[in-house]
Amino acid sequence: MMDKFVAGMASLRLLSGTVEIAAAVLMLRYMQVEKALLINSGLAFVGPFILLATTTIGLVGMADKLSAGKLLWILLGVSCIFFGILKK
C-alpha cells in the first residue's frame, strides 16, 4: 500500500515535470528568444512553489516522528534555500 504522503509528493513532482516539458515545447513552437524568456520567467514561479508544497507534505507526513528541534532545523534549512533562490 502506498503512503498517501509519498503519493502526494510524487504527484506534485510529476505535475512539475509536465509543466517543464510543456514549457520546452512552447519555446520550440514559438522559436523566439523573447517569448522563450517569458515562458522561462513563468517557470521561476512554479519551481519554488513545488519545492515548498512537496516539503510541506513530507513534513506533515513525518511530524509525529520528528522532535520540535528537528522540525525547526528543517524549516530553517528550507528558509535558507528560499532566501538564496529569491535574493536578487
MMTF fields as JSON, N, C-alpha, C and O atoms, coordinates in Angstrom:
{
  "mmtfVersion": "1.0.0",
  "mmtfProducer": "UNKNOWN",
  "numBonds": 351,
  "numAtoms": 352,
  "numGroups": 88,
  "numChains": 1,
  "numModels": 1,
  "chainsPerModel": [1],
  "groupsPerChain": [88],
  "chainIdList": ["A"],
  "bondAtomList": [4, 2, 8, 6, 12, 10, 16, 14, 20, 18, 24, 22, 28, 26, 32, 30, 36, 34, 40, 38, 44, 42, 48, 46, 52, 50, 56, 54, 60, 58, 64, 62, 68, 66, 72, 70, 76, 74, 80, 78, 84, 82, 88, 86, 92, 90, 96, 94, 100, 98, 104, 102, 108, 106, 112, 110, 116, 114, 120, 118, 124, 122, 128, 126, 132, 130, 136, 134, 140, 138, 144, 142, 148, 146, 152, 150, 156, 154, 160, 158, 164, 162, 168, 166, 172, 170, 176, 174, 180, 178, 184, 182, 188, 186, 192, 190, 196, 194, 200, 198, 204, 202, 208, 206, 212, 210, 216, 214, 220, 218, 224, 222, 228, 226, 232, 230, 236, 234, 240, 238, 244, 242, 248, 246, 252, 250, 256, 254, 260, 258, 264, 262, 268, 266, 272, 270, 276, 274, 280, 278, 284, 282, 288, 286, 292, 290, 296, 294, 300, 298, 304, 302, 308, 306, 312, 310, 316, 314, 320, 318, 324, 322, 328, 326, 332, 330, 336, 334, 340, 338, 344, 342, 348, 346],
  "bondOrderList": [1, 1, 1, 1, 1, 1, 1, 1, 1, 1, 1, 1, 1, 1, 1, 1, 1, 1, 1, 1, 1, 1, 1, 1, 1, 1, 1, 1, 1, 1, 1, 1, 1, 1, 1, 1, 1, 1, 1, 1, 1, 1, 1, 1, 1, 1, 1, 1, 1, 1, 1, 1, 1, 1, 1, 1, 1, 1, 1, 1, 1, 1, 1, 1, 1, 1, 1, 1, 1, 1, 1, 1, 1, 1, 1, 1, 1, 1, 1, 1, 1, 1, 1, 1, 1, 1, 1],
  "groupList": [{"groupName": "MET", "atomNameList": ["N", "CA", "C", "O"], "elementList": ["N", "C", "C", "O"], "formalChargeList": [0, 0, 0, 0], "bondAtomList": [1, 0, 2, 1, 3, 2], "bondOrderList": [1, 1, 2], "singleLetterCode": "M", "chemCompType": "L-PEPTIDE LINKING"}, {"groupName": "ASP", "atomNameList": ["N", "CA", "C", "O"], "elementList": ["N", "C", "C", "O"], "formalChargeList": [0, 0, 0, 0], "bondAtomList": [1, 0, 2, 1, 3, 2], "bondOrderList": [1, 1, 2], "singleLetterCode": "D", "chemCompType": "L-PEPTIDE LINKING"}, {"groupName": "LYS", "atomNameList": ["N", "CA", "C", "O"], "elementList": ["N", "C", "C", "O"], "formalChargeList": [0, 0, 0, 0], "bondAtomList": [1, 0, 2, 1, 3, 2], "bondOrderList": [1, 1, 2], "singleLetterCode": "K", "chemCompType": "L-PEPTIDE LINKING"}, {"groupName": "PHE", "atomNameList": ["N", "CA", "C", "O"], "elementList": ["N", "C", "C", "O"], "formalChargeList": [0, 0, 0, 0], "bondAtomList": [1, 0, 2, 1, 3, 2], "bondOrderList": [1, 1, 2], "singleLetterCode": "F", "chemCompType": "L-PEPTIDE LINKING"}, {"groupName": "VAL", "atomNameList": ["N", "CA", "C", "O"], "elementList": ["N", "C", "C", "O"], "formalChargeList": [0, 0, 0, 0], "bondAtomList": [1, 0, 2, 1, 3, 2], "bondOrderList": [1, 1, 2], "singleLetterCode": "V", "chemCompType": "L-PEPTIDE LINKING"}, {"groupName": "ALA", "atomNameList": ["N", "CA", "C", "O"], "elementList": ["N", "C", "C", "O"], "formalChargeList": [0, 0, 0, 0], "bondAtomList": [1, 0, 2, 1, 3, 2], "bondOrderList": [1, 1, 2], "singleLetterCode": "A", "chemCompType": "L-PEPTIDE LINKING"}, {"groupName": "GLY", "atomNameList": ["N", "CA", "C", "O"], "elementList": ["N", "C", "C", "O"], "formalChargeList": [0, 0, 0, 0], "bondAtomList": [1, 0, 2, 1, 3, 2], "bondOrderList": [1, 1, 2], "singleLetterCode": "G", "chemCompType": "PEPTIDE LINKING"}, {"groupName": "SER", "atomNameList": ["N", "CA", "C", "O"], "elementList": ["N", "C", "C", "O"], "formalChargeList": [0, 0, 0, 0], "bondAtomList": [1, 0, 2, 1, 3, 2], "bondOrderList": [1, 1, 2], "singleLetterCode": "S", "chemCompType": "L-PEPTIDE LINKING"}, {"groupName": "LEU", "atomNameList": ["N", "CA", "C", "O"], "elementList": ["N", "C", "C", "O"], "formalChargeList": [0, 0, 0, 0], "bondAtomList": [1, 0, 2, 1, 3, 2], "bondOrderList": [1, 1, 2], "singleLetterCode": "L", "chemCompType": "L-PEPTIDE LINKING"}, {"groupName": "ARG", "atomNameList": ["N", "CA", "C", "O"], "elementList": ["N", "C", "C", "O"], "formalChargeList": [0, 0, 0, 0], "bondAtomList": [1, 0, 2, 1, 3, 2], "bondOrderList": [1, 1, 2], "singleLetterCode": "R", "chemCompType": "L-PEPTIDE LINKING"}, {"groupName": "THR", "atomNameList": ["N", "CA", "C", "O"], "elementList": ["N", "C", "C", "O"], "formalChargeList": [0, 0, 0, 0], "bondAtomList": [1, 0, 2, 1, 3, 2], "bondOrderList": [1, 1, 2], "singleLetterCode": "T", "chemCompType": "L-PEPTIDE LINKING"}, {"groupName": "GLU", "atomNameList": ["N", "CA", "C", "O"], "elementList": ["N", "C", "C", "O"], "formalChargeList": [0, 0, 0, 0], "bondAtomList": [1, 0, 2, 1, 3, 2], "bondOrderList": [1, 1, 2], "singleLetterCode": "E", "chemCompType": "L-PEPTIDE LINKING"}, {"groupName": "ILE", "atomNameList": ["N", "CA", "C", "O"], "elementList": ["N", "C", "C", "O"], "formalChargeList": [0, 0, 0, 0], "bondAtomList": [1, 0, 2, 1, 3, 2], "bondOrderList": [1, 1, 2], "singleLetterCode": "I", "chemCompType": "L-PEPTIDE LINKING"}, {"groupName": "TYR", "atomNameList": ["N", "CA", "C", "O"], "elementList": ["N", "C", "C", "O"], "formalChargeList": [0, 0, 0, 0], "bondAtomList": [1, 0, 2, 1, 3, 2], "bondOrderList": [1, 1, 2], "singleLetterCode": "Y", "chemCompType": "L-PEPTIDE LINKING"}, {"groupName": "GLN", "atomNameList": ["N", "CA", "C", "O"], "elementList": ["N", "C", "C", "O"], "formalChargeList": [0, 0, 0, 0], "bondAtomList": [1, 0, 2, 1, 3, 2], "bondOrderList": [1, 1, 2], "singleLetterCode": "Q", "chemCompType": "L-PEPTIDE LINKING"}, {"groupName": "ASN", "atomNameList": ["N", "CA", "C", "O"], "elementList": ["N", "C", "C", "O"], "formalChargeList": [0, 0, 0, 0], "bondAtomList": [1, 0, 2, 1, 3, 2], "bondOrderList": [1, 1, 2], "singleLetterCode": "N", "chemCompType": "L-PEPTIDE LINKING"}, {"groupName": "PRO", "atomNameList": ["N", "CA", "C", "O"], "elementList": ["N", "C", "C", "O"], "formalChargeList": [0, 0, 0, 0], "bondAtomList": [1, 0, 2, 1, 3, 2], "bondOrderList": [1, 1, 2], "singleLetterCode": "P", "chemCompType": "L-PEPTIDE LINKING"}, {"groupName": "TRP", "atomNameList": ["N", "CA", "C", "O"], "elementList": ["N", "C", "C", "O"], "formalChargeList": [0, 0, 0, 0], "bondAtomList": [1, 0, 2, 1, 3, 2], "bondOrderList": [1, 1, 2], "singleLetterCode": "W", "chemCompType": "L-PEPTIDE LINKING"}, {"groupName": "CYS", "atomNameList": ["N", "CA", "C", "O"], "elementList": ["N", "C", "C", "O"], "formalChargeList": [0, 0, 0, 0], "bondAtomList": [1, 0, 2, 1, 3, 2], "bondOrderList": [1, 1, 2], "singleLetterCode": "C", "chemCompType": "L-PEPTIDE LINKING"}],
  "groupTypeList": [0, 0, 1, 2, 3, 4, 5, 6, 0, 5, 7, 8, 9, 8, 8, 7, 6, 10, 4, 11, 12, 5, 5, 5, 4, 8, 0, 8, 9, 13, 0, 14, 4, 11, 2, 5, 8, 8, 12, 15, 7, 6, 8, 5, 3, 4, 6, 16, 3, 12, 8, 8, 5, 10, 10, 10, 12, 6, 8, 4, 6, 0, 5, 1, 2, 8, 7, 5, 6, 2, 8, 8, 17, 12, 8, 8, 6, 4, 7, 18, 12, 3, 3, 6, 12, 8, 2, 2],
  "groupIdList": [1, 2, 3, 4, 5, 6, 7, 8, 9, 10, 11, 12, 13, 14, 15, 16, 17, 18, 19, 20, 21, 22, 23, 24, 25, 26, 27, 28, 29, 30, 31, 32, 33, 34, 35, 36, 37, 38, 39, 40, 41, 42, 43, 44, 45, 46, 47, 48, 49, 50, 51, 52, 53, 54, 55, 56, 57, 58, 59, 60, 61, 62, 63, 64, 65, 66, 67, 68, 69, 70, 71, 72, 73, 74, 75, 76, 77, 78, 79, 80, 81, 82, 83, 84, 85, 86, 87, 88],
  "secStructList": [7, 7, 7, 2, 2, 2, 2, 2, 2, 2, 2, 2, 2, 2, 2, 2, 2, 2, 2, 2, 2, 2, 2, 2, 2, 2, 2, 2, 2, 2, 7, 7, 2, 2, 2, 2, 2, 2, 2, 2, 2, 2, 2, 2, 2, 2, 2, 2, 2, 2, 2, 2, 2, 2, 2, 2, 2, 2, 2, 2, 2, 2, 6, 6, 6, 1, 7, 2, 2, 2, 2, 2, 2, 2, 2, 2, 2, 2, 2, 2, 2, 2, 2, 2, 2, 2, 7, 7],
  "xCoordList": [0.844, 0.0, 0.891, 1.837, 0.583, 1.399, 0.989, -0.196, 1.967, 1.747, 1.13, 1.607, 0.083, -0.598, 0.288, 0.129, 1.208, 2.122, 3.127, 3.424, 3.638, 4.573, 3.856, 4.424, 2.627, 1.855, 1.619, 1.703, 1.326, 1.125, 2.39, 2.356, 3.511, 4.789, 5.162, 5.595, 4.996, 5.321, 4.398, 4.838, 3.139, 2.191, 2.589, 2.525, 2.994, 3.434, 4.67, 4.783, 5.593, 6.805, 6.47, 7.067, 5.522, 5.08, 4.426, 4.651, 3.621, 2.993, 4.06, 3.976, 5.052, 6.139, 6.895, 7.204, 7.19, 7.883, 7.069, 7.612, 5.764, 4.875, 4.857, 4.874, 4.822, 4.85, 6.171, 6.182, 7.279, 8.593, 8.653, 9.147, 8.153, 8.157, 7.249, 7.602, 6.087, 5.178, 5.824, 5.655, 6.556, 7.246, 8.306, 8.453, 9.04, 10.054, 9.411, 9.939, 8.283, 7.569, 7.101, 7.206, 6.586, 6.152, 7.318, 7.187, 8.461, 9.646, 10.026, 10.326, 10.01, 10.346, 9.298, 9.622, 8.06, 6.987, 7.098, 6.948, 7.36, 7.412, 8.733, 8.752, 9.839, 11.142, 11.564, 12.16, 11.247, 11.66, 12.251, 11.674, 13.406, 14.104, 13.243, 13.192, 12.567, 11.746, 10.643, 10.416, 9.967, 8.882, 9.431, 8.812, 10.598, 11.208, 11.576, 11.392, 12.097, 12.416, 11.159, 11.175, 10.085, 8.814, 8.306, 7.86, 8.38, 7.961, 8.863, 8.384, 10.154, 11.106, 10.843, 10.997, 10.454, 10.12, 8.926, 8.883, 7.968, 6.815, 7.215, 6.619, 8.224, 8.697, 9.365, 9.425, 9.864, 10.524, 9.541, 9.955, 8.257, 7.251, 6.86, 6.526, 6.897, 6.449, 7.427, 7.009, 8.724, 9.733, 9.715, 9.602, 9.823, 9.794, 8.475, 8.47, 7.37, 6.079, 6.035, 5.578, 6.51, 6.517, 7.439, 7.103, 8.602, 9.527, 8.866, 8.939, 8.233, 7.575, 6.432, 6.305, 5.605, 4.467, 4.927, 4.376, 5.926, 6.426, 7.058, 6.839, 7.842, 8.463, 7.407, 7.528, 6.386, 5.306, 4.59, 4.325, 4.28, 3.618, 4.504, 4.024, 5.797, 6.72, 6.825, 6.857, 6.878, 6.977, 5.703, 5.768, 4.557, 3.302, 3.286, 2.823, 3.795, 3.845, 4.795, 4.604, 5.827, 6.816, 6.659, 7.448, 5.696, 5.57, 5.522, 6.07, 4.884, 4.785, 6.093, 6.258, 7.021, 8.279, 9.447, 10.521, 9.251, 10.342, 10.1, 8.962, 11.187, 11.076, 10.897, 11.128, 10.488, 10.287, 11.606, 11.618, 12.7, 14.005, 14.399, 14.926, 14.145, 14.469, 13.583, 14.051, 12.304, 11.411, 11.884, 11.817, 12.355, 12.863, 14.086, 14.198, 14.999, 16.179, 15.788, 16.363, 14.828, 14.366, 13.746, 14.039, 12.896, 12.27, 13.313, 13.192, 14.325, 15.407, 16.164, 16.508, 16.418, 17.099, 16.292, 16.839, 14.994, 14.129, 14.072, 14.06, 14.036, 14.044, 15.326, 15.285, 16.453, 17.728, 17.713, 18.229, 17.133, 17.028, 16.208, 16.604, 15.062, 14.226, 14.901, 14.767, 15.61, 16.34, 17.364, 17.506, 18.071, 19.068, 18.454, 19.031, 17.282, 16.619, 16.053, 16.194, 15.423, 14.681, 15.501, 15.044, 16.713, 17.55, 18.033, 18.476, 17.947, 18.326, 19.729, 20.215],
  "yCoordList": [-1.182, 0.0, 1.246, 1.341, 2.181, 3.375, 4.408, 4.633, 5.009, 6.067, 7.274, 7.684, 7.842, 8.967, 10.202, 11.015, 10.355, 11.5, 11.346, 12.305, 10.138, 9.87, 10.036, 10.587, 9.569, 9.708, 11.184, 11.587, 11.979, 13.407, 14.106, 14.951, 13.749, 14.346, 13.955, 14.799, 12.696, 12.233, 12.873, 13.213, 13.032, 13.661, 15.105, 15.547, 15.831, 17.212, 17.263, 18.138, 16.344, 16.309, 15.941, 16.483, 15.026, 14.7, 15.908, 16.177, 16.628, 17.848, 18.867, 19.493, 19.036, 19.965, 19.588, 20.451, 18.311, 17.841, 18.051, 18.396, 17.84, 18.052, 19.524, 19.839, 20.414, 21.845, 22.227, 23.033, 21.657, 21.945, 21.478, 22.199, 20.282, 19.763, 20.597, 20.894, 20.972, 21.815, 23.16, 23.684, 23.71, 24.978, 24.821, 25.699, 23.718, 23.476, 23.351, 23.869, 22.67, 22.522, 23.889, 24.186, 24.715, 26.06, 26.902, 27.647, 26.78, 27.52, 27.102, 27.946, 25.806, 25.311, 25.714, 25.951, 25.788, 26.162, 27.62, 27.936, 28.518, 29.946, 30.35, 31.283, 29.673, 29.926, 31.395, 31.897, 32.075, 33.469, 33.603, 33.13, 34.25, 34.381, 35.133, 34.755, 36.188, 36.99, 36.146, 36.217, 35.353, 34.512, 33.38, 32.989, 32.857, 31.796, 32.329, 31.641, 33.554, 34.158, 34.4, 34.229, 34.792, 34.997, 33.682, 33.639, 32.63, 31.304, 30.859, 30.328, 31.077, 30.702, 31.474, 30.929, 32.722, 33.526, 32.942, 32.953, 32.438, 31.799, 30.565, 30.262, 29.855, 28.667, 29.023, 28.198, 30.238, 30.668, 30.68, 30.572, 30.809, 30.775, 29.346, 29.062, 28.461, 27.083, 26.308, 25.61, 26.427, 25.645, 25.821, 24.831, 27.05, 27.241, 26.808, 26.294, 27.012, 26.585, 25.067, 24.56, 24.346, 22.881, 22.414, 21.49, 23.054, 22.705, 22.897, 22.018, 24.025, 24.314, 23.338, 22.82, 23.09, 22.186, 20.756, 20.087, 20.29, 18.93, 18.774, 17.773, 19.771, 19.732, 19.76, 19.051, 20.567, 20.652, 19.319, 18.875, 18.685, 17.373, 16.366, 15.601, 16.364, 15.448, 15.695, 14.753, 16.966, 17.292, 16.92, 16.454, 17.125, 16.727, 15.208, 14.706, 14.488, 13.029, 12.525, 11.443, 13.326, 12.908, 13.62, 13.373, 14.471, 15.316, 14.51, 14.944, 13.362, 12.57, 11.844, 11.358, 11.766, 11.052, 11.988, 11.523, 13.285, 14.248, 15.075, 15.387, 15.417, 16.297, 17.738, 18.046, 18.596, 20.004, 20.639, 21.477, 20.247, 20.781, 20.411, 21.244, 19.171, 18.737, 19.44, 19.829, 19.6, 20.338, 21.773, 22.317, 22.377, 23.74, 23.818, 24.745, 22.859, 22.835, 22.655, 23.294, 21.8, 21.581, 22.856, 23.247, 23.504, 24.751, 25.842, 26.64, 25.877, 26.84, 26.561, 27.492, 25.309, 24.943, 25.309, 25.838, 25.029, 25.381, 26.899, 27.406, 27.613, 29.08, 29.583, 30.521, 28.987, 29.38, 29.117, 29.922, 28.014, 27.714, 28.782, 29.279, 29.139, 30.161, 31.525, 32.292, 31.828, 33.096, 33.153, 34.175, 32.06, 32.002, 32.074, 32.687, 31.455, 31.455, 32.835, 33.326, 33.449, 34.675, 35.938, 37.017, 35.831, 37.009, 37.516, 36.737, 38.818, 39.399, 39.88, 40.396],
  "zCoordList": [0.0, 0.0, 0.0, 0.781, -0.867, -0.997, 0.055, 0.302, 0.647, 1.631, 0.929, -0.129, 1.504, 0.845, 0.766, -0.144, 1.695, 1.649, 0.505, -0.208, 0.344, -0.75, -2.088, -3.031, -2.175, -3.414, -3.739, -4.899, -2.725, -2.941, -3.397, -4.291, -2.775, -3.162, -4.592, -5.376, -4.925, -6.274, -7.314, -8.412, -6.972, -7.901, -8.194, -9.341, -7.172, -7.394, -8.273, -9.131, -8.073, -8.907, -10.35, -11.28, -10.547, -11.904, -12.566, -13.746, -11.804, -12.329, -12.706, -13.762, -11.859, -12.125, -13.392, -14.213, -13.553, -14.742, -16.007, -17.057, -15.899, -17.031, -17.445, -18.634, -16.464, -16.747, -17.417, -18.348, -16.953, -17.545, -19.001, -19.868, -19.26, -20.629, -21.528, -22.669, -21.017, -21.796, -22.119, -23.219, -21.171, -21.406, -22.495, -23.345, -22.476, -23.505, -24.886, -25.87, -24.955, -26.233, -26.731, -27.92, -25.827, -26.227, -26.725, -27.696, -26.053, -26.512, -27.927, -28.771, -28.181, -29.512, -30.545, -31.708, -30.12, -31.054, -31.472, -32.653, -30.518, -30.837, -31.489, -32.291, -31.167, -31.771, -31.746, -32.699, -30.647, -30.464, -29.068, -28.088, -28.989, -27.712, -26.702, -25.531, -27.141, -26.228, -25.591, -24.383, -26.409, -25.88, -25.014, -24.025, -25.395, -24.588, -23.204, -22.2, -23.154, -21.855, -21.031, -19.812, -21.674, -20.97, -20.373, -19.226, -21.156, -20.676, -19.523, -18.521, -19.671, -18.629, -17.337, -16.244, -17.46, -16.274, -15.536, -14.306, -16.279, -15.645, -14.854, -13.821, -15.34, -14.628, -13.311, -12.4, -13.205, -11.964, -10.792, -9.638, -11.077, -10.013, -9.663, -8.513, -10.621, -10.408, -9.527, -8.603, -9.808, -9.09, -7.581, -6.857, -7.081, -5.624, -4.982, -3.863, -5.678, -5.134, -4.972, -3.948, -5.984, -5.915, -4.794, -4.053, -4.671, -3.582, -2.223, -1.364, -2.03, -0.751, -0.48, 0.629, -1.486, -1.302, -1.023, -0.149, -1.756, -1.556, -0.174, 0.508, 0.233, 1.552, 2.651, 3.651, 2.468, 3.457, 3.61, 4.727, 2.491, 2.554, 3.276, 4.112, 2.958, 3.616, 5.107, 5.899, 5.49, 6.913, 7.671, 8.809, 7.044, 7.689, 7.881, 8.906, 6.885, 6.979, 8.057, 8.61, 8.35, 9.346, 10.683, 11.595, 10.827, 12.017, 13.31, 14.323, 13.294, 14.515, 14.85, 15.969, 13.891, 14.094, 14.416, 14.799, 14.266, 14.469, 15.724, 16.076, 16.384, 17.541, 17.054, 15.885, 17.957, 17.613, 17.166, 16.264, 17.787, 17.41, 15.984, 15.247, 15.597, 14.238, 13.214, 12.144, 13.546, 12.645, 12.461, 11.358, 13.525, 13.443, 12.53, 11.728, 12.642, 11.782, 10.312, 9.431, 10.055, 8.674, 8.12, 6.99, 8.9, 8.448, 8.227, 7.298, 9.07, 8.888, 7.587, 6.858, 7.3, 6.056, 4.822, 3.854, 4.851, 3.722, 3.559, 2.438, 4.668, 4.602, 3.959, 3.163, 4.284, 3.664, 2.161, 1.385, 1.754, 0.323, -0.379, -1.433, 0.201, -0.423, -0.41, -1.364, 0.635, 0.686, -0.438, -1.109, -0.636, -1.697, -3.078, -3.976, -3.27, -4.579, -4.895, -6.014, -3.924, -4.179, -4.022, -4.399, -3.471, -3.298, -4.64, -5.485, -4.834, -6.139, -6.124, -7.131]
}
